[in-house]
Amino acid sequence: MVLILGVSGLMVGISMTCLKFSGEIIADGSFSESYMLVIMFFAICGVDSLFLLFSVNLSMKYYDQIDVMPTYFA
């Protein structure tokens, strides 16, 4: 359980980093120069979100929800 939730936390960190970097590129005004990078970051965030949804639901399925919910809310 700890491994599944730890990987979920890492994926959330990667997703937030990609979104922050994409937002900075868009705010800087250099979207036209690096639009493929922004699209790739949004695709990574989409895959990360699906993985997070799957892994947290898997953890709640196999383990007691009392153990998983504090980690989910954190």
N, C-alpha and C positions, 0 to 999 in steps of 0.2 A: 504494500500500500504506500509506503513512504517513497518508494522509487517512482511509482506512477504519479503521485502528487508532486514529487520533486521535478520530474520531467515536465509536468503541466506548468509549474512555476517558471521553469526555464523558457518554455514556449511563450508564455505570456510576456516575459521580459524581451524576447526576440521580437514579438509582435509590436510591443509598445515602442521599441527602438526603431523599427521600420516605419511605424506611423509618424513618429517624431521627426525622423530624417526626411520623410516625404513631405511633411508639413513645412519644414524649413526650406526645402527646395522650392515648393510652391510659393511660400511667402517671400523668398528671395527674388522671385521673378525669373528664374532660370528653368522654368518648366519646359519651355520649347527646346532647350538644348539637351535635356536629360529626361524626356518623357518616358522612355523605355525603362529607365531605372525606377521611376515612380510607379509605373504599371507593375513591374516585377515586385516591388515592395508591397503593393496592395494585394498581389496574388499570394505572396508569402503570408501576409496577415490573414487572408481568407483560409488558407490551408491550416495555419496555426489555430484559428478559431474553431475550425471543425475538429481538429485533433483535441483541443481543450474540451470541447463539448463531449466528445467520445470518452476521453480518459476520466473526466470527473464523473460522468454517468456510470462508467465501468467500476470506478472505485465505490460509488454509492451502492451499486448492485451487489458487490461481493463483500463489502465491509459494512459495519454498522454506520448509519448516517451520522451518529453523534461524533464519530472520529473524523469524518470527512468534512462536515459543514464548517467547522472553524477554519480549516485550511482553505476551503472554497471562498469564505468571506474575507480572508486575509488577502 
